[in-house]
Structures are given as structure tokens and as C-alpha cells.
Amino acid sequence: MAKILVTGGLGFIGSHTVVELVNAGYDPVIVDDLSNSNAKILNQLAKIIGYKPAFYQLNLCNEQGVKELAKNEPNITGIIHFAAFKAVGESVQFPLKYYRNNLYSLLNVLNVYDSKPVNFVFSSSCTVYGQPDSLPVTEDAPVKSAESPYGNTKQIAEEMLKDMSAAGSNYKIIALRYFNPVGAHETALIGELPIGVPQNLVPFITQTAIGKRQKITVFGNDYNTPDGSCIRDYIHVVDLAKAHVAALKLMETKGFTGYDVFNIGTGKGSSVLEVIKAFEQTTGIKLAYTIGPRRDGDIEKVWGDVTKSKNVLKWKTELDLDTMMQSAWEWEKYIAQNPL
Ligand code: UD1
């Protein structure tokens, strides 16, 4: 079985990807420093896949530690690199924290596995597009000046990987530009675990529904969109996880060389108010919300053109907004009853 190193493998997207890797016959090896995840997710994963996957607790900025990891795990054929900080607002406050963590960890991992062919999947983001000039946004749209240090780490990482590839690296590389991942696994055994007050819309919705938060504030209803609230391309995390398997499969073909980048979304935009409505309709729970001012740094609307992913990656989404809401809600209820 091909061994795949999954950095950040206990996080939200990482843990769902571990499940899909096992479903596809791969052998995941998880590395996580637990800075934004919980070691008990390993037990949860075991309940889904039937065994506890290999796990190393390690901060990837620790160069010596990463060298030792490579000594212990020499037979890695693929790497999926999730490990990174991702809070946009925090990155504006503490830029060096973001540059240090997100870039050192990437460099250290790339350094230790570069002596033989390895397939590398990088977690990028639609944040690299900023507010696109035309929608849906395609992969060849100009990358705009980053709106935050977080966004900049994604842009810099993509540039680094492209340069490495051009220089004839042993790595085959795919960067996946995620749109907005939400939802949870159908078993409700894994899902998003925000620390403190959630910054993202869907965890805020589910925490409001369960009574942890009083109400949701919709950040602005005066945007140039049909209902005035911002539009995003929300994608079910299980669909997103499967895109990583598709990326590995593509890199395993002889025809794929070098570096490529794909949009990972549904191709369809939903407004904040539409997401709230979808949650209410699928769960039957009425949500308390108010309209507040715009949030600094938010872009008005973005959704992806996913033609290239369909044609080249041979991947597309299967789960709709209602399924995203229902599964996120099942997970919120599960975690309320079974705190980790
Ligand atoms: C942002 C980043 C994205 C990053 C993600 C991870 C940008 C452009 N996007 O996504 O790259 O991967 O965070 O955290 O930097 N909203 C409310 N009320 C709330 C919370 C959110 O109205 O309480 C609205 C926001 O204004 C936005 C939408 O919901 O329109 C989605 O927000 P959020 O879930 O935070 O994701 P992004 O900001 O799109």
C-alpha cells in the first residue's frame, strides 16, 4: 500500500482526507502538532476506518524533527501538506507567526523528501484570487495582491512550488485552491473543531443553533449581490477530501509532469442569507440573526470555474448545500453530547 504523509492530518480537512485515502487503498501517516486539533480525533478516525493510523506529534518548523521523521518514514510516495495556520484576522495581527509557520513547515518537508520521486499535494486557497474581475474564476485568472499575510503565505508557497518544479525537482506537484469547505463526515464522528469563537460562517451557525451563541451577525447586506450579502462557493468537506485522492491518482500517471493547479469548489455561489435559509430548511431550526456592518477584508463574491478539475482531475462534487448543512448540524449535536 502506498504510504502518504498527511501533515495536519488531524485537522478538519486533513481528518476527512485520511478517511478517503484509506477508502482508496492508501496507507496514511499523520503528522500534526495538535496546535489547532485534538489527539482524540485519532480514536474517532479509528471508529470510521477500523484502525488507528500511524501518527507523529511534530511541529514541522522543527527542522531536526522533520529529518528524524524522514528517517523513520523513508518509503513515502505522496505528501498532502495541510499543516498551516489559517485565521485571516490573526494573520493581519501577527504576520511573522504566519510567515514563519506556514513557510518553514513547507520548506522543511520539501527538503527531506526531495531525493526521490514523491507526489506532493499543496492546500492552497481561492484567497489567491482576491476579488476576481470575472466570475466564475478560472485557474489562469491573475493572482491579486494578497489581502492578508495568510493569503500571502498561500501565494508565496505556490510560487515556490512552481519554481521548484521548473528547476527539475523530483516532486510532481498539484496545488488545490479550495473554496469554502463546510459540513462533516456522514458518520458525524469527525468535523470542524473551532477553538474559541468561530470565525467562519457555518460553525457559527451550528453553535447558534445548539445555543452556544445567541445570534449570528450577517456581515453586510449592502453588497452588489442579489440579496445584498456576500457570496461564496461552499463545498462539502468530503467532496474536498476526495479531490486529494484524485490529485494523487493524476500524479501517478506517466502523462503528468511538473506542476499544476486546480480550483476545488462546486462552481456555484451561495449568499450568507441563502446558507442561513438552507440550514433552517434542512434542520427545521429557526436561527436568530441580525444584519451587521461589513467585515474588514471580506470580498463581495467569489465562486470557481471547475471545468479544469472535471476534465483533467476527473473529479467533481456530489454533495449539495442541504447535505452540507445537515451533516454540520449532526456533528455539532454529536460533539455537544460527546465532548472530545
Ligand atoms: C476565509 C478566507 C479563506 C480561508 C478561510 C479559512 C479570504 C477571502 N477567505 O474565508 O481563504 O481559507 O477564511 O478560515 O480571505 N460571515 C457572516 N457572519 C459570520 C461569519 C461569516 O456573515 O459570523 C460571512 C462572511 O462575511 C463571508 C461568509 O460568511 O461572506 C463566509 O465567511 P467565512 O466562513 O469566514 O469564510 P471566508 O471569509 O470566505
Boltz pocket constraint, residues with backbone or C-beta under 6 A from the ligand:
constraints:
  - pocket:
      binder: B
      contacts: [[A, 86], [A, 87], [A, 88], [A, 125], [A, 126], [A, 127], [A, 151], [A, 178], [A, 179], [A, 180], [A, 198], [A, 199], [A, 200], [A, 201], [A, 202], [A, 204], [A, 216], [A, 217], [A, 218], [A, 219], [A, 220], [A, 230], [A, 231], [A, 232], [A, 272], [A, 295], [A, 297], [A, 298], [A, 299], [A, 300]]
      max_distance: 6.0
